[in-house]
Amino acid sequence: MGIRYYAYPLAPKFVPFALKDPRPFAGDDPFGDAWMTTDDERPEMLYLDKCWGPLQGLTLGEDGEPRVSHRLFEGNVTLMDGGCTWLPYVKALSPQDVDEVARDLAKIGTPDADRLVAKYRDPRCDHEQERSYILQFLGRAQDFTAEMLGRGWGLTYQIG
């Protein structure tokens, strides 16, 4: 199945609780939320599949330092049993964090994706397909954070 990324809206009244422990606000079955329900039943969420790794790379500056938007993708699972299982990484972002992240994320685009793909050139990969994959999920993340910004909401996310 693999390690995937999921984010959920977080109403302002829940932010103080989620900042202390975000796990109860990350969804009981995020994979099911993303895939196993119909559009009418699916909760509002951001599903980035396995693109969280490239988006982590995309939100690092050219100097390797994290941009503000990196806060939306930072973290990694804790591997267990020799890598066969893992504990997810779960984090909450306050409305202020979402504001800063959304504004920075909106500045990232095609030239940044081109630089990332060029940096990790693999002759076995279709670079145009990889670029399109990254841009598709970047667009989803931009739309989701812009929506949360517009509402004044935070979010929780889970990598795992």
N, C-alpha and C positions, 0 to 999 in steps of 0.2 A: 504494500500500500504506500509506504513512503512517508516522509515528513512533509507536512503541508502547513499552510498559513491561513488563519481565519481571524477576522476582526468583527466585533459587534458594537453597535451604538451603546452609549452609556449616558443615561439621563443625569443632569447635574446633581440631583439629590442623592445619587448613589456614588458619586466620585470619591468622597472621603472614605467610604468603606472599601471601594475597589482599589484605592491607592494602598491600603493596608494589606488587602488580600484580593487580588483580581480573579482568582480561580472561580469563585461562584458566579461571576459575571461573564465568563468566557463561553458559555454554552455547554450543555450536557453531552451533546453528540454533534460536534461541528461538521464532521464528514457527512453525517446523515442530513444535517441542515443544508449542506451545499449540494448534495447529490440525490438523497433518497426521498425527498419530498417534492410535491408539485409546486409550481410557481405560486399558487394561491396559499400554500401551507408554509412555504419557505420563509424563515425569519429574515428580516433585513440584516444583511451582513456583507462583509467584503471577503471574498474567497480568492486567494492568490495561488492556489494549487502549489506547485513546487517552485514557483518563480521568486520566492522570497530570497533565495540566495543571490540571484542576479540583481534583485532590487537592493539588497544590502550593498553589493558592489557599486551599483549605480549611485547610491547616496553617500559614497565616500568621495571626497574631493580629489582633485588630481594629485594632491600632496599626500593622499591616503588618510587624511583626517576626516572624521565623520561630519557631514553636513547636518543641519538641524533636522532635516527630513529623515535622517538615518534612525531617529528615535522610533519611527513607525516600524522598522524592520530589525532593529538590533536584538541580539540574543540568539541562543541556540539551545537545542535540547541537551539533556544530560543523558549520555549513553550508559546503558546497563547491560549486563549479561553479554559482554564482549561485543556490544553494538547491536544485538538482536532486538532489544527493547529500549525504550527511552522514556524519560519524564519530560513532558512538554515545558516549554518556556512560556510563561504567561505574564503579561504586563498591562497596566492601565495607564492611559494618558488623560490628563485633565483637559477641560475645554481650552485653557491657555496653551497647553502643549499642542493640542490639535490645531489651534490657530497658527502657531509658529510652524508646525509641520506642514500644514496645508499650503501656507504661503510659500514656503521653500520648495515643496514638491511641485508646485505649479510652474516653477522656473526650470524644471528639468524636462528635456525633450529629446528629439531625434539625434542632435549632435552628441549628446551625452551617451545615448545608447550606442551610437556608432563607435565612440571612443572605447566603451566597455567591450564591445564585441571585438574590436581590433586588438585590444590589450590581451585578450585571451584566445586569440586565433587558434583554432583547432582544424587542421585540414580535413578531418572527418565530418565536420559540421557544415550545414548549410547556413552561412552567415546571415543571409536575408531572412531566413526562417527564424533564426535566433533573435535577430533584431525585432522582427514583427511580434514574436512571443513576448519579449521584454516590454515593448511599447504598448501592447494590448493590456498587460497587467498593470503597467505604470498608469495608463489612462483610467483603469478601474480604481486604483488607489487614489488618484487625483480627484476623481468624481466623488468617491466616498468621503474623503477628508473635507472636500469643499462642502458637501451636504452637512456633515457634522459641524463644520465651522459656521455655516448659515444658521443652524439651530442653536448654537452655543453649547453643544454637547461634547463630552469626552468619548473615549472608546476603550475597549479592552481588546487585546489580541493574544493569540496563541500560536506558537510555532510547535508543531508536534503532531 
